[in-house]
């Protein structure tokens, strides 16, 4: 390809965030099942549903959507950083949001117990923080790329939460020449300005870079819009329509390497 730089998404591209969240839910819901006899899977589904509805009801929702912060990150984020006023609102909302999501999830299943809801709201963040999981191929790929290309991490999210994820895997950050977090920049992928900022940080033109990510609507759309080669990592064999077409599609991160030669 003759590329000079590779931009990577973080969550579910390098870090296995989806598994971290799923395991945290499983452990927390199992604790509730042990106390109440509730079905673990039913509770997870209920809490996820209630959390999403509650999250979307706040006047901060448009901002979180623009920055790229999902409802389940809200269940363990503290929102301590970020200059925008919305981050201060999220900081104030977060404790009640966590309690309410778990309490409502229990109530849907016939368990009206605010104390247990509050306990689970504290357990889930601890369980998630205990699981900084990385795909087994992540470091093999980065080892082969480091020194051959400029590497930039372009991630959506709250600044403190994304930094905390990186701190959980301290070996990851040194691979990157630049790390750009949407909550610091003020806009998230797929917005063109954050991609232009990434290219300016690297000192390259769009045709000199390649974006690797797992989300069509953010990583791939943003790269396509700015005229950069896009690589969609589709580990779960998801079906796509023709609205957003990646330059390349791979199933495993190591499949990126032959594309670069």
Secondary structure, 3 states (H helix, E strand, C coil): CCCCEEEECCECCCECHHHHHHHHHHHHHHHHHHHHCCCHHHHHHHHHHHHHHHHHHCCCHHHHHHHCCCCCCCCCCCCCCCCCHHHHHHHHHHHHHHHHHHHHHHHHCCCCCHHHHHHHHHHHHHHHHCCCCECCCHHHHHHHHECCEEEEEEECCCHHHHHHHHHHCHHHHCCCCEEEEHHHHCCCCCCHHHHHHHHHHHCCCHHHEEEEECCHHHHHHHHHHHCCEEEEECCCCCCCCCCCCCCEEECCCCHHHHHCC
